Amino acid sequence: WKSTIIGVTERMQESLAVMVLLWDLQPGDVIALSSKIADGDNYDAGGYKNMCTKLVPPPRSFEEMDPLLAAYLNSTSSKRFHLDYLLYYAVNESLDRTIEALGQDLVFRTVKEIEDLQALAEQKCRDQAILPCSKDGNKQEELSKQSCYCKDEGCGYHCVDEVVSEFSR
């Protein structure tokens, strides 16, 4: 590869657009359904005691967090996570500079195309994807093997591929 990319979670669409442009990919190459939607109706089969574990939305602020956890994070975050913050700021700066070098208009047109394609895939394919855990929390690994590339990765890919093909025509 000509370049290495470290994406920023909060700027995922921009990170994906930069990857598409730098690596000469198509926007459809980065479309995938999320298997980790923490809306209270989904489960993760990530291996905890080989059971399905309900995904719950994370706290959005320290006020919503368990008071002991919030106090711990507040008391140690500046010292304990100093290098993490440095990396985070460096990656954000690198992403900003790369977007500037590629051209903001081009990057944001690519972001829009990725967002539109992702929304279409979510709308058309979400209900067709068979995840390793059912909506009621039961394991269905054998069924999900027909829908996912590996474990809970790329679930619904048959449908996503069709949507990408239709969109690209």
N, C-alpha and C positions, 0 to 999 in steps of 0.2 A: 504494500500500500504506500501511496505517496504521503499520507498524513495519518496521524492518530487523533481520534476525537474522544474527548471526555464530555459527556452531556451533563446538563444541569436539570434535575428533576422538575424544578419550578418553571423551567424554560424548555420543556421537552419538545414542543412543536418547533421552536427555533433551532434547537439542537438537531432534531431530525432533518429539518430543511437544510441546514449546513452540511450534514452528512450526505444527503441526497446530492447536493451540488458539488461537494468536493470529490465524492466517489463516483460521480456520473451515474447515479441510480435514477430510477423513476419513483415518483411519489408513492405509487402503489406498492413499492418494495418495502415500505416501512409501516404498512397498515397491519394491525393485529388487534384482535379483541382482548380486552383486559379480563383476566380471570380472577382479579383481586378487587372487586367492587365492594367496598365496605358500606353497604347501605342497609345492613341489618337483615337482608334476605339471602345472602350468599355465604358459602362455606369454603374453607381452604382445606385441601387434603395434603398440607405441607409436611406431614409426617409426625406431628405431635401424637405420641401414643398410637400411631396408625389409625387415627380417627379424623373425622371431619370436624373442624373448629369454626364456629360462627365468626364471620368477619364483622366487626363493629367499627363505626366511624371513629377516628382518633380524636382526641380533644383538640379544639381549635385555639385554645388559649390556656395559660397557666391557671386561670380561674376555673376551667372545666376539668382540670387535672386533679388526680389524687393529691391532697395537700403535702404528703410526705415526699412524693416524687417531684412535685414542683419545687419544694424547698431544696431538695438534693440538687436538682438541675440548676437552680439559681445560685447555689453556694459554690458549685464546682465548675460551672460551664466555662468561665473565662480562663481558668488555669488548665483544666483537663482537656478542653477541646481546642486549644489555641492553634495547633497545627492543622486541625480539620478546617477551622475558619480561614486560615491562610490559603489552603488549597481551594476552598470554595470561592474565595474572592479572586484568586488567580485564574480559575477556570471561567468565572463570569467575565473577567476582563478579557481573556483570550477569546471567548465567544463574541463579545462586543466587537473586538478588533477584526475577527474573521468576518462577521456580518458587514462591517464597514468595508473591508477589502473586497468582498463579493458583490457588494451593492445592496443597500437596504431594500430597495424596491424589488429586486430579484428574490431576495431571501423572503420577504413578506408575501410576495405572490406565491412562492413555493409553500410557505406556511399555510396560506389560505387554501391552496389546493389539497394539502395534506389534511387540514381540518375538515374540508368538505367531504373528502373521500372517507375519512375516519367516521364522520357522522353518518354517512350513507351506509357504511359497513355495519356500524352499531345498530342502525335502524332495521336493516334487512336481515342481519345475521345473528343478533344477540339471542333470539329465541331458538335458533337452530343449533347453536353450540351446545355440545354435551360435555359438561365439566366433570371432573372426577368425583365431585360431591353433588348430590341432587339438591333441589331447593329446600327439601325437608331434612337435609343433613345426613343422608345415607350414602355410603360409598357406592360408586358405579364406575369403577376403574375400567372394567372390560368394555362397557359401552363407550366411555370417553376415548378409548384408543382409536375408535373410528372417526373421532372428531378432532383430536389433538395431535400435534406432532410428537410431543413427549410430555408425559404427566399432564400438567395444566398449561403447557406452552402451546400457543398457536391454535387454540381450540376454535372451531368453526372455520378453519382455513379453507375448506372446499367452497363455502359460501363467499368468504372474503375474496378468494381468487376470482369467482364469477363476477362479483361486484366491481372489482378492479378492472377486469377485462371489459365489462360493459361501459364503465366510466372512461376508459382509455380510448374507446372507439371514436 
